[in-house]
Amino acid sequence: MEKKVPPKNLGMNIISATYDNNYGELNYLIADWKKHDILNHKNKNGETALWIACRYGYPDCADILLENGADPNIQSKFGETPCYIASQYGNKKCLTALISYGADFLRIRDLRGELPIHVACYHNKIECVKILLTYGTPVNIQDKDGRTGCYISSYHDHYECLELLIRNGCDVNIERNNGRTPTYVASAEGNPICLQMIIAFGADVNKPDKLGRTPLLTAATGYEEIKNILRKNGARVIADSSL
């Protein structure tokens, strides 16, 4: 039997229908191509129809693509999976659908070495962070630079996301590759709410980075409120070399 060949431009038509959130057209286009690799056709940016559905938050389109065999782990040219992009834009229904179809959100990183939980924390997409934690993402998992969700949330003053991570048992003292801790970056960026939260859960206020700079030292050029919080909790300008 002669192998059935997809019509010319079918792959891009599938992508276009998804981009327009045209469920009926998408269903029509893929009706004869179930489980066919045409569903994984990429545009010039390496994005598939499923990737686009997850980027723009079209769960119905995502569902029909997944049901018909679209790859939930395929990456764009920047290494972003559908799980990653759904987490970045807070599209929780798409994220849940991807996970139910076996998407790998624990091992596949983008070109910057980040996982879905890191980008969800960066963009303060709390519901996606909840989903990723519920389905087994380790709360202390680090990106290639050593940053945890706690570090990222503390840096960007996402205190609600930070609270969620703390409730799930995150370690507030894990340092990134340059030795900087959540305490250090919350101090450096002038984020008093995050700083008080992590101190309340055992943050070391005197932990220096690899250049020997303490949180109080990095806050010395400004942020009086930050300096007052640190001093009240025993912070020193110079790290104790005996520690």
Summary of the structure (lengths in Angstrom):
residues: 243
radius of gyration: 22.2
end to end distance: 75.4
largest distance: 79.7
contacts: 822
relative contact order: 0.07
helix: 48%
strand: 1%
